[in-house]
Amino acid sequence: MPRPHIEPFVELNDGYKKFRLIGFTGADYKVLSLDTDTGACSLKVRFNNGFARKPGLSYSDMEMFVLGGEMQVGDDIIGEGHYMFVPAGVAIPAINVADGCEALVFYDDSEPDYEESDHHHDLALRAGYISLNSYQDTPWSGGSIVSPSVATGCMIKLLRFDPLTEAMTFLYCMTPEFMQDNISYHDCGEESYHIWGTSWMMQFGELPTGGYFWRPPYINHGSFRSKLGCIAIGRTDSKLHNYFHFNPWTNPNENLHRAASMLYRQRPQLFKWVAAEGGHNHPHGPSGQLAAAPHDFEHPEYLDDPQVDMLNKQVMRFLQADRSGHHHHHHDDD
Ligand SMILES: [Fe+2]
């Protein structure tokens, strides 16, 4: 099962468990979220005094954010605020922890694993490796690097951006007395851990230091407040688009339909191609009855809009021509 909606969860209330996997003994963990199909997970890990591990790699992409203490990785000492993205198959040097270290550790593709190795796997995407101190080595940007934007007063440090999926890992902060009065949802899964401070959302109340959520797509969140400010690390699993609105009663299915209706209006070619399921890329597929236009709870009459109507009629004709073209090809091949 993909990760369920976990919100709010405050890990500081829970105890650690002993890590017993090879490469992790000497560390303790708490599970923040877990995909029970793949083993992908987000953990808080305490590396105890004397933790030591030889150089090695994982078969999953791994991300780590150091919350406190220090860790020696090869010749480097990394500490509070350090962020690493280690692609699957990239070997990292020996790790030694002299005096305790706490970190968030994310395995994106599978359960935590470790294989001793002093060289990278041949297929590893070495160029994807990232290691920086997020507090010292990179500046804050406006939240408007994502548009439509969160309110001013919520800022972002982009730590990782996947050019294929547009998945992101980032720090964000809210100024004291931050407020945003609308409701948001996204097409992506969204995850956050509050490093320090408290923020408030209408649906979920206050999320304090140590607060965490894993939120599947299309779930309403907001409005937002932060009395004294906060700093958090966030991740998405694909493109983060802020769908804003002011209706607190919609459910995720209605939100999804509204998002699809935007695709219908704004990218009609793409919508039709996607909606003609099975018919567009296989000669024996169902020959493409087009899905009905999705309902938009904010604009229930949008189909009457002449521009929307015209664009979609054009697409319909284009698709019919395309489909007869497909049939020709198929018969010619026979
Ligand atoms: Fe969000």
Boltz pocket constraint, residues with backbone or C-beta under 6 A from the ligand:
constraints:
  - pocket:
      binder: B
      contacts: [[A, 184], [A, 185], [A, 186], [A, 190], [A, 221]]
      max_distance: 6.0
